[in-house]
């Protein structure tokens, strides 16, 4: 089975983020800091660094259990159920007030980070479609690669640019 959201320790995902809420292009880094398996659950400690004019850092967890992959926070503030497990085309779920569906497991996506095949495409109708929609893609073995959000309050796009190791923290030296 394809892993559409691999939880690998010390992995950094770099995204470019544009939104009608601000000018310019923000950089977002999502770092998977550590991964622990507990019973039937995998919990990853993640950190999101948002860089525009200032830098904001948020720490949160990503949980995978038998039924869901869930982010507690991240680019979508407050987090969300990313997708159900096992992944099935046509599967629908509601997260009030939004309704999501896995519409495809065979999409091809070409972005700066590369060309990806057999991507999972999820369409979310915001407030049942009244507030717009969001389309997001997950590539097998890579993870979350692209999201296009068109809401009545804002439009944004998040696109994967690169994947690398989390840089080692520089030790602060006291003088």
C-alpha positions in Angstrom: 0.0 0.0 0.0 1.3 3.5 -0.8 2.3 5.7 2.0 0.9 9.2 1.2 2.3 10.8 4.3 5.5 9.2 5.3 6.5 10.0 8.9 10.3 10.0 8.7 12.4 11.4 11.6 14.6 14.5 10.8 12.9 15.1 7.5 12.3 18.7 6.4 9.7 19.6 3.8 10.1 23.1 2.2 7.1 24.8 0.6 6.4 28.1 -1.1 3.1 29.6 0.1 1.2 32.4 -1.6 -2.0 33.9 -0.2 -4.3 36.9 -0.8 -3.8 37.5 2.9 -0.3 38.9 2.4 2.0 40.2 -0.2 5.0 38.2 -1.5 5.8 34.5 -1.2 6.2 32.9 2.2 8.5 30.0 2.8 7.1 27.2 5.0 9.3 24.5 6.5 7.6 21.4 8.0 10.1 19.4 10.1 9.3 15.9 11.3 11.4 16.0 14.5 10.8 12.6 16.0 8.5 9.6 15.5 7.2 7.3 18.2 5.1 4.2 17.8 2.7 3.5 20.7 0.4 0.5 20.5 -1.7 0.9 17.3 -0.6 4.5 16.8 2.3 6.4 15.4 2.8 10.0 16.7 5.3 12.4 15.1 6.4 15.6 16.7 6.4 18.2 14.0 7.5 21.8 13.7 6.3 24.4 11.2 8.4 27.4 10.5 6.7 30.2 8.6 9.0 32.8 7.0 7.7 36.0 5.4 8.9 39.2 6.9 9.0 37.6 10.4 9.4 34.0 11.4 6.7 32.1 13.3 7.3 28.7 14.7 4.6 26.2 15.7 5.1 22.8 17.2 2.4 20.2 16.9 1.8 16.5 16.5 0.8 14.3 13.5 -0.9 11.1 14.4 -1.5 8.0 12.4 -3.8 5.3 13.8 -5.8 2.5 12.2 -8.4 4.8 10.8 -6.9 8.3 10.2 -3.9 10.5 9.6 -4.5 13.7 11.5 -2.5 16.8 12.0 -3.1 18.8 15.2 -1.9 22.1 13.6 0.2 23.2 10.7 -0.5 25.2 7.6 -4.2 24.6 8.3 -4.5 26.3 11.7 -6.1 24.0 14.2 -5.2 21.0 12.1 -7.5 18.6 10.3 -8.1 15.0 9.4 -5.8 14.7 6.4 -7.2 11.4 5.1 -8.7 8.1 6.2 -6.8 4.8 6.4 -6.7 2.6 4.4 -6.9 5.1 1.5 -9.9 4.4 -0.8 -11.0 6.3 -3.9 -14.5 7.7 -3.4 -14.3 7.8 0.4 -16.1 10.8 1.8 -16.0 12.4 5.3 -17.2 15.5 7.0 -15.3 17.7 9.3 -17.9 20.3 10.2 -18.5 22.6 8.3 -16.4 21.1 5.5 -17.0 17.9 3.4 -14.0 16.1 1.8 -13.7 13.3 -0.7 -10.8 11.3 -2.1 -11.6 11.8 -5.8 -8.6 10.1 -7.3 -5.5 8.0 -6.6 -4.1 8.3 -10.1 -3.4 12.0 -10.6 -0.2 13.3 -12.1 1.3 16.5 -10.6 4.2 18.4 -12.0 5.6 21.1 -9.6 9.0 22.6 -8.8 10.0 19.7 -6.6 9.4 17.2 -9.5 6.9 15.1 -11.3 4.7 12.8 -9.3 2.4 10.0 -10.5 -0.4 8.1 -8.8 -1.1 11.0 -6.5 -4.1 11.1 -4.2 -6.3 14.0 -4.8 -8.7 15.2 -2.1 -11.4 17.8 -2.8 -12.8 19.6 0.2 -16.0 21.7 -0.2 -15.7 24.5 2.3 -18.9 24.9 4.3 -20.5 22.4 1.9 -19.3 24.4 -1.1 -20.8 27.7 -0.1 -17.4 29.1 0.9 -15.4 27.7 -1.9 -13.2 24.6 -2.2 -9.7 23.3 -1.5 -7.9 20.7 -3.6 -4.9 18.9 -2.2 -2.5 16.3 -3.4 -0.3 13.7 -1.7 2.3 11.8 -3.6 3.1 8.1 -2.7 6.4 7.9 -0.7 6.7 11.7 -0.6 3.6 13.1 1.2 1.8 16.4 1.0 2.9 18.2 -2.2 0.3 20.7 -3.3 -2.8 22.5 -2.1 -4.9 25.1 -3.9 -7.4 26.8 -1.6 -10.1 29.0 -3.0 -12.3 30.3 -0.2 -14.6 33.3 -0.1 -12.3 35.0 2.4 -8.9 34.2 0.7 -7.1 32.2 -2.0 -3.8 30.5 -1.3 -1.5 27.9 -2.8 1.1 25.7 -1.1 3.6 23.9 -3.2 6.4 21.6 -2.3 9.8 22.9 -3.3 12.3 20.5 -1.7 12.8 17.7 0.8 16.0 17.5 2.9 17.2 16.6 6.3 16.3 18.9 9.2 19.4 21.0 9.8 21.3 20.5 13.0 20.4 23.1 15.7 23.2 25.5 16.2 24.3 25.4 19.9 24.0 28.8 21.5 27.3 29.8 23.0 27.4 32.1 26.0 30.1 34.7 26.2 
